Structure formats: structure tokens, C-alpha cells
Amino acid sequence: MGGSIKPDIAVVNYGMGNLRSVSKALEAVGANVRLVTKPDEVSDSAGLVFPGVGALGDCVDALRSSGLDGTIREWIRDDRPFLGVCLGLQALFERSEEGEARGLGVFEGRVVRFRSDSLKVPHMGWNSVSFQSRARPLVGPPDLEGEQFYFVHSYHVVPEDESLIAGETVYGTPFTSMVARGRCFATQFHPEKSQQAGLSLYRGFVTLCSDV
């Protein structure tokens, strides 16, 4: 980062999620991190990170209760640096088979359960990602191609607009493991659990925030 001022990055705290490990990873690659629970804590941040684990319906209900659902939509609409992780990817879409939950509707599409009698569900452990060029601001060419990332999920996103797809992973069949549009990025895998490859991706996001 060349001694530049560390960017302030807001991490959404809706009462669940692996906030400590995400925060520590961002700090390790040069960010100042603040946990935010309401909209007025977010506005002057350089970047917004939305990590999540658990049930999609509970997550979105908590965001709506705090007003952060609107903040996330506006942030992405304004093309400010955004990174969603795991449930933070799935929540961006319209609906999920998990309890017929409604998402934030930032992107058109749905969240579906893995369907195969031969696959263990959840998909858990290390797997590779085939990145598209639109992932380049975070993963660089070809720095992270072929690297392994850590997954733990039973559902995956199916975007209606295939131009959103920034990365694919094979688990039985290919599924979308990363999306990108403008300065909005979201991953199904957990960078904070993915050792050096994950830190490199977070470093790319922090660099993007530093350029704001």
C-alpha cells in the first residue's frame, strides 16, 4: 500500500456472521475496519463489506429491521466499493428456496439448493474458482487462477443475467461462485478462511477502496 492512508471499511453487523475473522483479514491487508449496525454509521466509509452465515430469511429480516437493507441497495446502485461474502452474495438476489425467503433484490435471480444424490450437501471444503475478466480488480491476472478457496454452503445463486458471473466452481456441475458488476463484488467462498489466496483477494478490495 506504499504508506498511503488506510481506507475505512465498514463491515455489516446484523447480529450473526463471522465478523471477527473478516475484520482481522481486512486489517491484515491494510484497512481500518468498523462494524456497523445502522445506516448513519456507513456513509463516510470507503468500502462496505457484507459477510454472512446462517439462514437467509433471518439475515434479510435483521437488515430490514435496522434499515441497512436500503443502505446496501443504495451503496451498490451508486457503484461504491462493495464486497459480499457467502450469505452476503445470496442475499443480493430476489428469492431463495431456503424457506422461500425474499432477498434484497439487487440482482435478478434465485438461490437454489444443490440437487444431486451423489453429492454431499453442504458443499464444504477446498475448491478452485475459474475467474472471468470482470473479477480482475480483486483477483488480478492471473494471480489467483487455480488457487483453492474454502466453501461451506448448501445453496448457490443462479443469476438471470449471466454477465454478472465473475467466477465459477465445479461441484458435480458448474455453479456461480462469484459475481461482479462495476465495483460490486460478491463471493460464495470465504476469503477469510482461504489463507494467502483469500488475503490476496481482500488486498485487491482494499486497494480498490484506496482509489476512491
C-alpha positions in Angstrom: 0.0 0.0 0.0 3.1 2.2 -0.1 2.5 4.0 3.2 -0.8 5.5 2.0 -3.6 6.3 4.4 -5.6 3.2 5.3 -9.1 3.2 3.9 -12.0 3.0 6.3 -14.1 -0.1 5.5 -17.5 -0.7 7.1 -18.4 -4.3 7.9 -22.1 -5.0 8.3 -23.0 -6.4 11.7 -26.6 -7.7 11.6 -26.2 -10.0 14.7 -24.7 -13.1 13.0 -21.7 -13.9 10.8 -18.0 -14.4 11.2 -17.2 -10.8 11.8 -14.0 -11.2 13.7 -12.2 -13.3 11.1 -13.4 -11.0 8.3 -12.3 -7.9 10.2 -8.9 -9.4 11.1 -8.3 -10.3 7.4 -9.1 -6.8 6.2 -6.9 -5.2 8.9 -4.1 -7.6 7.9 -4.1 -6.2 4.3 -4.2 -2.5 5.3 -7.7 -1.4 6.2 -9.3 0.4 9.1 -12.4 -1.6 10.0 -15.5 -0.5 11.7 -18.5 -2.7 12.5 -21.8 -1.0 11.6 -25.3 -1.7 12.8 -27.3 1.2 11.4 -27.2 3.3 8.2 -25.7 6.5 9.6 -22.6 4.6 10.6 -21.8 3.7 7.0 -21.9 6.8 4.8 -18.3 8.1 5.0 -16.7 4.7 4.6 -14.5 4.0 1.5 -15.9 0.5 1.2 -18.7 -1.8 2.5 -18.3 -5.5 3.3 -21.3 -7.7 3.9 -20.4 -11.1 5.3 -22.9 -13.7 6.4 -23.6 -17.2 7.6 -26.9 -18.8 8.7 -30.4 -18.6 7.3 -31.1 -16.1 4.5 -34.5 -15.1 5.8 -33.2 -14.3 9.3 -30.4 -12.3 7.7 -32.6 -10.2 5.5 -35.2 -9.6 8.3 -32.4 -8.3 10.5 -31.2 -5.9 7.7 -34.7 -4.6 7.2 -35.2 -4.0 10.9 -32.0 -1.9 11.1 -32.6 -0.1 7.7 -29.3 -1.5 6.4 -31.2 -3.2 3.5 -31.7 0.1 1.9 -28.2 1.2 2.6 -26.8 -1.8 0.8 -29.0 -1.3 -2.2 -28.1 2.4 -2.5 -24.4 1.7 -2.0 -24.4 -0.8 -4.9 -26.6 1.5 -7.0 -24.1 4.3 -6.5 -21.2 2.0 -7.6 -19.3 2.4 -4.4 -16.8 -0.5 -3.5 -18.8 -3.4 -2.1 -17.9 -7.0 -1.2 -20.4 -9.6 -0.2 -19.3 -12.9 1.3 -21.2 -16.2 1.3 -24.7 -15.3 2.6 -23.7 -11.7 1.6 -23.8 -13.0 -2.0 -27.0 -14.9 -1.8 -28.9 -12.0 -0.1 -28.3 -9.8 -3.1 -30.7 -11.8 -5.2 -34.5 -11.9 -5.3 -35.6 -15.1 -3.7 -34.3 -18.3 -2.2 -35.6 -21.9 -2.0 -34.4 -21.8 1.6 -37.7 -21.2 3.4 -39.0 -19.3 0.3 -37.1 -16.3 1.7 -37.0 -13.0 -0.1 -33.6 -11.4 -0.7 -32.7 -7.8 -1.2 -33.4 -7.9 -4.9 -30.3 -6.0 -6.0 -29.9 -8.5 -8.8 -32.5 -10.7 -10.6 -32.1 -14.4 -9.9 -32.7 -17.0 -7.3 -30.8 -19.1 -4.7 -31.2 -22.9 -5.1 -30.1 -26.0 -3.2 -27.6 -28.3 -4.7 -29.5 -31.1 -6.4 -27.7 -34.4 -6.7 -28.0 -37.7 -4.9 -24.2 -38.3 -5.4 -23.0 -35.1 -3.8 -22.6 -34.4 -0.1 -24.6 -31.3 1.0 -23.4 -28.9 2.2 -20.5 -28.4 -0.2 -17.8 -28.0 2.4 -14.0 -27.7 2.0 -11.5 -26.5 -0.6 -12.3 -26.0 -4.3 -11.0 -23.9 -7.2 -12.6 -21.0 -9.0 -12.4 -20.2 -12.7 -12.4 -16.4 -12.7 -13.8 -14.2 -15.5 -12.1 -10.9 -16.6 -14.7 -8.9 -14.6 -13.1 -10.3 -11.4 -9.8 -8.8 -12.3 -9.9 -5.8 -9.9 -9.9 -8.2 -7.0 -8.0 -11.3 -8.2 -5.6 -9.9 -10.8 -4.4 -11.7 -14.0 -3.5 -14.5 -13.4 -2.6 -14.3 -9.7 -5.3 -16.4 -8.2 -6.3 -18.6 -11.1 -6.0 -22.2 -9.9 -5.8 -21.3 -6.3 -8.1 -23.1 -3.8 -10.7 -21.3 -1.7 -12.8 -22.5 1.2 -16.5 -23.2 0.8 -19.3 -24.2 3.1 -22.9 -23.9 1.7 -25.9 -25.9 0.7 -27.3 -23.3 -1.7 -25.9 -21.4 -4.6 -27.0 -18.4 -6.8 -28.4 -18.6 -10.3 -28.3 -15.1 -11.8 -30.8 -14.3 -14.6 -28.1 -12.1 -16.2 -25.1 -14.2 -17.0 -23.0 -11.1 -17.4 -22.9 -10.9 -13.6 -20.9 -14.1 -13.3 -17.3 -13.4 -12.4 -16.3 -16.9 -11.2 -17.5 -20.5 -11.5 -16.7 -23.6 -9.4 -17.5 -27.2 -10.2 -19.3 -29.3 -7.6 -20.9 -32.0 -9.7 -21.8 -29.3 -12.2 -20.6 -25.7 -12.5 -22.2 -23.1 -10.3 -21.7 -19.4 -9.8 -19.2 -18.8 -7.1 -18.5 -15.0 -7.7 -20.4 -12.1 -9.2 -19.3 -8.7 -10.2 -20.8 -5.5 -11.6 -18.9 -2.3 -11.6 -17.3 -2.0 -8.1 -19.7 -4.5 -6.6 -18.3 -8.0 -6.0 -19.6 -11.0 -4.0 -18.2 -14.4 -3.4 -19.8 -17.7 -2.3 -16.4 -18.8 -0.9 -14.9 -17.4 2.3 -11.8 -15.4 1.6 -11.1 -15.0 5.3 -10.8 -18.8 5.6 -8.8 -19.2 2.4 -5.3 -18.5 3.6 -3.0 -16.5 1.3 -5.3 -16.6 -1.7 -8.1 -15.2 0.4 -5.9 -12.4 1.8 -4.8 -11.6 -1.7 -8.5 -11.1 -2.7 -9.1 -8.9 0.3 -6.0 -6.9 -0.6 -7.4 -6.3 -4.0 -10.6 -4.9 -2.4 -8.7 -2.7 0.0 -6.7 -1.3 -3.0 -10.0 -0.6 -4.8 -11.2 1.3 -1.7 -7.9 3.2 -1.5 -8.5 4.6 -5.0 -11.9 6.1 -4.2 
